[in-house]
Structures are given as C-alpha cells and as structure tokens.
C-alpha cells in the first residue's frame, strides 16, 4: 500500500514537472517572438542569445531611424527605398535575418527540453514552434522576393536623366503609350499626353494630343528641326505625330549619346507644339500595362458607352457594358483604352485619359502595400521613365494631392483643332489659358474664408459636379464635341 502511494506521488510530481516544463517552453517561444535571442539567454546559451538580442536591438534602432526619417528626411528615405541596389541588398538581409529568427524559434523549443514535458506536450509545443518558424520564414522569403522584384523594377523604370527644375511653378510630364504590335514596323507612340502639375498643390491639367497630328514642329535645338524646318510633313500625309518616335530612331546618328532618340524627339515635338518645357517622360507599353491593372486588382470607373472586345460590332467576342462604378480587369481596360473601330481616335484619347485617371485615384497606399511585389514586377515590364529616384518623394506627394482634386482635361481634337491642318498658335494659347485657369482655382481656394464651404468656393463652382446623381454626364464621344474641361464629367474614377 505504501509502495503504491509512493508511486502515485512520484507520478504526480513527474506530471507537474512536465506541465511546468511545457509552460516554460511556451514562455520561451513567446520570448523568441517578441525579442529574438532572449529565450536562448534564459536557457544559458549566451553566444546565440546575445547575437539574437543585439540584432534585434539594431533593428529596433533602425526602425526608429526610418520612422524619424519619414518626418525629418522623407526625400532621402524614399530615394534610398527606390534605389535598385539598396533594395537588392535589403532583400538578402531580410532573408538572412528572417531565417535566423525562424531558427531561434525552433532552437527555443529545443532549449526548453521537450523530452522532459511528455510526448503529447512536446508534440503540441513542437507543432506550434514549427508553425511559428514557418510563418516567419515564409514572411522573410515573401518580403525578400518583393524587395528584389521592386529593386529590379526601380532599376529598370527609374532611369534618371529628366529635368528636375520646376518650370514656371509646374512639373510637365510627357505620358506616352507605346504600341509595337506584330503588324507594325517599329514602335508607334499610340497615345501622347502631357500632365502639367502644379508644384505646390498637385492640381493637374491633362493635355491630349491626337496621334494623327500633322506638320508638328520641333524646338530650335532639335536635330530634326534641320530636316523639317517647317514641321514634320510629307505629301502622302503619313508624317504624323505618332511616327516621330520611329523617325528619330531611323536618324539616331543625329542623337549621339542619347539613350532613346525616339523619346527625345517626341519631347522636342511636344514642347514646340504646346509651348511647355518637359521635365520628365513616362512611356507605357500599351499591351503590357494590362498586367499592371491586374496587379492593382482591376480599376473602377463610370462607363457611358458600350465598347466591343475583340474587334468591331460584327466580330466582337464580348462587350464592356456601360454603367456606374464598373470594374475592369487588365484585358478589358486595354480594350477600353484602345478600341477605335466603333468610335474615333479622339474618343479613344478620352478613354485613355479615363484609364490613367482611374489608376491615379486607385493607386492608394494600402493597395500598393498589399500587392507590392505584383505591382513592382508588372511595372518593371510596362513602364520606363527618366524620373530619378531622388524625385520620387516629391512626385509622390503631388500625386497624393492630385487624387483629391478634379483633373482638368484638354483634348486638341475637332472641333477645336483639325489634326490635318492644325493651328499651333491656338494650341499654345489654349495650353497657357487652361494652365492659368487651373492656377486661378488654387488661388481662389486659398483665399476662401473658413466660413465658406469648399463646395461653394470659386474652385468648386468652376468645376463640373462629380456627384453621380447630378445631371447626366456626356458620353466619351459627346465630350469630344463639347471639349469638356473636367475629366470626372466623362468617367468618374472610384
């Protein structure tokens, strides 16, 4: 009888000891999650523990420095974070530290002496340790891959070389949609626009130039000015604005040392046409940008006209139907932006601006953060620009401000401009007047008293309503005739 009681007491003591060891092991796992290396220090493994804690302290200090930089040196921080080699080094650092952290979690389980907590408890705690270590390792691998993708994209996209100097208080950005399909010889600039952005407020005027604009002039410093002193023209009427890119490449000897003679020539033509000095350009592959739209999860906007997908009415495989707040995937957005068999080049110009506006309004920080890898990978394949990484912070701030404002829209299309016989003086005059009107809105807004509702200010009064319950918006085709100034009256980005 005494022997049985002694045996039971021993078993009870052993069970309590196993439970205590289990709790200690669970505590060590929590310690490893909160302060990597602390569990090893508690277990007596000072060499590994000190290494883990020191790295953790260094990372906390680095995080505080980054946080402070957001307020004190944001431009410097964003410049570093958009530099390819910095992100490449960071990707391997994240991977190494993440795997080391995962090792510390598993090591903490082992240091808790799982053999002394019983098979069941050891198995449960081991499973938890593996899940936690796996989650940390997966996060490290995912983050590392995203950083490498973004580093590669930034190295490809942010080529630098643009003019960082503000032009009369504005940044003028040339937006080019390139089209090098299998049925074409060389690259055609299928879409050409200029976004003129106020350097303080971000208020934007978007100028659209028709692809079939004839007799386009070149600025005096352009090498092509000597070949075409009276503008780019020919008897066959094939010398169009969208052929300037290929023209320059065919005469690339005139542009020694220039990375992309085509873009440089388009810049020179657009500057002479509009009277604006271009700071930067962004060239988008019109076929590839659907991947970027898909990476964003699609775009949403009001659509006022049915657009056939796959051809004209007789050969269309489906239709993009009109309606409010419609969501388009990448392929649908591409067709919406490029289809012209059922409409006109000028209507297509408006639809392309609708797509650009929707992307601007929906490129919010949450979307970018949650889909960073996909967006970075798609961007590297789709976009090329001469914006240097040092200017990313400035332009990002302006883009954020622009999202809260209506984008004024000017299309140099009939009836305002006849592409076959364009009045370039009128184009330049209209450009200057529209920019002045845009700046007047900012001045009026700045002088509005605190008691005056923003909706009653001069800025709001001049801009058409974006309320979907307001008067019916014109269709894209109607807007070409009415020369609507506010893009939201054509297609409201949601």
N, C-alpha and C positions, 0 to 999 in steps of 0.2 A: 504493500500500500504506500509506504514511504517512498519507495522507488518510483512508483507511478507519479506521485505528486512532484517529485524532483524532476522527472522527465517533462511533466507538463510546464513546470516553472521555467525550465531551460528552453522549451519550445516557445513559451510566451515571450521570454527575454529575446530570443532569436528573431521572433516575428516583429517585436517592437524595434529591434535593431535594424531589420530590413526596411521597415517603414521609415525610420529616421534617415537611413542611407538614401532611400528614394527621395525623401523631401530635400535632403542636401543636394542630391543630383539635380532635382528640378530647379532649386535655387541657383545652382551653378549655371544651368542653361539660360536662365533669365539674366544672370550677371553677364554671360557671354553676349547676349543680345544687346544689353544696354551699354556695357563697357567691355568690348572685346579684350581678352587677356586677364581681366580681373579674376575670373574663375581659376585660371592657372596659378595666379599669385596666391589665392586662398588655399589651393591644393598643394602649394610648395614648389611648383615648377616655375621658379623665378625667371629663368632665362627666356622662356617663351612668353610668360606673363608680362614681363617688363617690355618686351618688344611689342606685344599687342597693345598695351596701355599707352606706350609712347606714340605709336602710330595713331591711336585713337585721339590722343591729345592734340597731335599735329593736325589731324583732320578737323577737329573742332575749331582750332585756331584759324585754319584755312577757311572754314565756313564763315567764321565771324568776319574775316578779312573780305570775303566775297560779299557778305551782307553789307558791310560798311561801304564797299566799292559801289554798290547799287545807288547809294546816296551821294558819295563823295567823288567817285571817278567812274561813272557809268560808261562813258565812251571808251575809256581804256579797257574796262572789263569786257564789254561787248566786242571790242576789237580783238582781244585775246580769244574769246569764245567763238569767233568766226574766222580764226586763222587755222588753216588746214593742219599744219604740223603740230600745233598746240593740242588740237583735238585728237590727233593720232597718238601722241604721247600719252594724253589723258586716258584714251581708251585702254591702253595696255596697263596703265597704272590702276585703273578701276578694276580690270580683270584680275590683276595680281592681288590686290587688296581684298577683293571680294572672295576669291578662292581661299586666301589666308584666313579670312573671317569664318568661312564655312568650315575650314579645318579646326579652328579654335572651338567652334560649337561641338563638333564631333569629339574633339580632344577633351572638352569639359565633361562630356558624358562618360568617357573612359576614365578620366581622373576621379569621377565620383564612385569608382569601384562597383560597376554594375553586378559583378559576381556576388557581392555581399548584400544585394537587395532582393534576391529571389528571381527566378526565371521570368515570372509574369511581369513583375515590376520592371525588371531590366529590359524586357522586350518592349513594354509600353514606352519607357523613357527613351530607349534606343530609337523607336519609331518616330517619336517626337523630335529627337535630335536630328534624325535623317531628313525629316520633312523641313525643319528649320534650316538646316545646312543646304538642302536642295533649293529652297526658296531663295536663300542668299546667293548661292552660286548662279542660279538662273537669272536673278536680277543683275548680277555682275556681268554675265555673258550678254544679256539683252542690252544693257546700258553701254557696254563696250562696243557692241556691234553698231548701235545707233550713233555713237560718237565717231566711229571710223567712217560710217556712211556719211555723216554730216561733214566730217573733215574732208573727205573726198569731194563732196558736193561743193563745199565752200571753196576748195582749191580750184575746182572747175568753173564755178559760177562767178566768184568774186575775183575777176582777173585784174582789177585795178586799171588805172590809166585815165579815168574820167577827170573832168574839171570840177574840183571841189569848191571853187569860188562861187558865191551866190551872185546871181545875175539880176540886178535891179530888184533885190529883195525876194528872189524866187529861185527855185530849182526847176529846171526844164529837163524832163526825162523823155527820151525818144523810145517809144514802145513799138517793136517790130514783131510781127507774126510771120515766120518764115515757112515756106512751102516748097519742099524739094521732092515732090512725088515722082513715081516711076515714069509718069507720062510727060515729064518736064526735063528740059536741058538746063542744068544748073539750078541755083536757088532763086526763088522769087519771093520778094517781100510782099506777102499776100495781104498784110494788114499794117498800116502805118498810122500811128497816133503820137501826139505829144501831150504829156501830162505836165502842166505848169502849176507848180505847188508853191504856195506862199511859205516862205522860210520861217515864219513865226507862227502862223495859225494852222497851217496844213490845208487851208481851203484850196481846192483843186479845180482847174478848168481843163477839160479834156478836148483836145482838138483832133478831129479825124480828117485825114487826107485820103481822097479816093485813089485806089491803086492804078486807075487808068488816067491819071492826071498827065496831060501833055505839056511839052515845052518848059519843063521845070528848070529854073535857073540854078546856078551854082554860085557860092560865095566867091569873091575875088581871089582868095588864097587857094581855091580848089584847083588841082591839076587838070580836072575835066573842064574847067572854065575856058582853057585854051582851045580845047577840042570843040566845045559848044558855047561860044561866046554869047549867042542869042538864045540859050536854053537848049535842053535836050530834045531835039526834034528830028524827024525824018519824013520823007514823002509818003511812006507807007503807013504812017500813024502808029507804028509799033514801038516808038520811043516813049515809053510810059514810065511813070514814077516807079512802078514795081519792077522795072528792068534795070534800074540804076545799079542795084547790087551786083548783078551779073556783069554789067558794063564795066564796073571798076575792076572786077577780077580779071576780065579779059584784057584790061590795061593795067595790070598790077605793077608793071615796071614804073608807072607814074607815082606809085606809093611805096618807095623803098623804106624798109624797116617798119612798115605798118602791119600789125598782126592780121587785121581783117580789112582789106581795102574796100570791100563792099559796104560794110557798116560805116566806114569813114565817109564814103561818097554819099550815102543816104543822109548822113548827118549834114553834110555840106549842102545838099539839095534842100533839105527841110529847113535849115537855118535861113537860106536865101528865100525860100517860099513864104515862111511865116514871120521872118524878122526876129525870131527868138534865137538866143545863143544856147546851145545844148550843153548840159552838164554831163549827163550820163545816158547810156542806152541800155535797154534790156531786150534781148532777142529770144523769142519763144518759138520752139518747134511746134507748129500747129497740129501735127499728127501725134507728137509725143505728149502734149500737155494734158491729154485725157488721163494719163497715169497720175498726174498731179491732182486733178479733180477727184479721181477715185481715192487717192491718199487722203484728201480732205473729207471723204465720206459723201461726196456729191456737193452740189450747190443748189440753193433755193432762190427762186425769184418769181415775180409775176410774169406770165406769158400772155400776150394779147393776140397771138396769131399761131395757127397750126403750121408746123414745119415738117415736111416729109423726111424720113430717114431712109437713106439708101438710093436716092435718086429723085426724079420728078414724080408727079402725081401718078403716072401710069406704072412706074417701076418701084415705087416706094415699098419697102418691107414693113414699115410701121410709121406712125405719126407721133410727133411731140404735140400733145394737145394743149390748147390754151387753158388758162385758169390761174387763180391766185396761189401764191406760195407753192409752186410746183418744184419738185426735187428732180434734178437731172444728174445722171451719172456721167462719167468721163466721155463715153462714146456719144451720148445724147447731147452733152454740152458742145462737143466738137461739131456735130451736125447742125446744132442750133446756131453756132457761130459762123459756119462756113457755107451753109446751103444758100444757093442763089438761083437755082433753076426755076423756082416758083416765085421769085421776087426779083430784086435788083441788087447791084453791087452796093448801092447807097443804103438800102435797108439792111444789108448784111453788115455794113460798117456799124450801124446802131446796135445790132445784136451782139457783135463782138465787144462793144463797149459795155453792154449789159453783163456779159460774162465776166469781164475784167472787174466791173463794179461789185458783182456778187462775190468774187474771190477776195477782193479787198475787205468787204464787210464781214466775211465769214472766216477769215484767217485770224481767229481770236487766239489768245494765249493758251486757253485750255485745249483747243483743237491741236495746236502746234505741239504742245507738251505731250499729249496722249498719243499722237501719231507722228512723233518727230522723225523716227527712223524712216518710215514710208515716205514722208514729205521730203526729207533730205535726199533720199535715193532718187525719187522722181524728179526733184528739182535739178539735180546734177545732170540728168539726161535731157531735160527740157529747156533749161534757161542758161543763157550766157549774158554777162553784163560787165561793164567796166567800173562798177561801183567798188571802191576799195573797202576792205574790212574796217578801216578806221572811221568810215562814214556810215556804217550800218546803224549805229545807235541814233544818229541824227535823223536818218530817213525813217527808222522805225518809230521814233517819236512823232514825226509828221504824219506817218501812216495811221497811227492811233488817233491823232486829232482829226484826220480826214474822214475816219469812219463815222464820226458823229455829225458830219456836215453833208449837205447835198453836193453832188459832183455836177458842176455845170458842164454842159455838153455842146460842142460846136462842130457841125459837120460841114465841110466845104464841098457840098454836093448841090445838085439842082434843087430849087431854082436859084439859090444864092450864087453858086459857081457852076459854070459849064466846063467840065473837065477837058473837052476838046478844044476849047478856046478860053482858058482861064484868065481872069482878071487878078493878077498877082498883087496889084496895089490894093484891091478890095480885100484880098485875103489878109494882107499885113495890117490893113486898117481895122478889119474885124477882129483880128487877134488882139491888137492893142486895146480896142474898145471893150472886149469881153474880159480881159485881164483887169482893166480899170474898173469895170462893173463889179467884178469879184472882190477887188480890194475895197471898193466902196461898201460892200456888205460887211466886211470886217470892221471898217471904221464906224459904220452905223451901229453895229453890235457893241463895239467898245464904248460908245457914248450913250448907250441906252441906260436909263436910270434904273436903280434897283427895284423901283415900284412897278416898272413896266414889264409885263410878261414877255418872255422871249418870242412867243408866238405872235405878239403884236408889234415886234420890232421891225425896223426897215428891212433887216436881212430876211426875216421870215416873209414879210409882205411881198418882197421881190421874187421869192422862190415859190414855184407851184407846190401845192399840197402833196404830201406823200401818204396821206390817210387813204387806205383802200376803200373807205366808204364815201370819199369825196367824189367830185364829178368824174365821169368816165375818162380814163386816160386814153390818149390816142394810141393806135396800134403803131408798130415799128414803121410800117410803110407810111402811115399818116404823118408820123413825126418828121420824116424826111422833107415833106412838103411844108410843114409848119415851122421847121427849124427850131424845135423845142429846145430851150436852154437847159432844162433840168433833167438829168438822166433818170431820176426817180419817177418822172412822169411817163416814162416809156416802160421801164421794168424796175420795180422796187425790189432791191436785194433785201432778203430777210435774214 
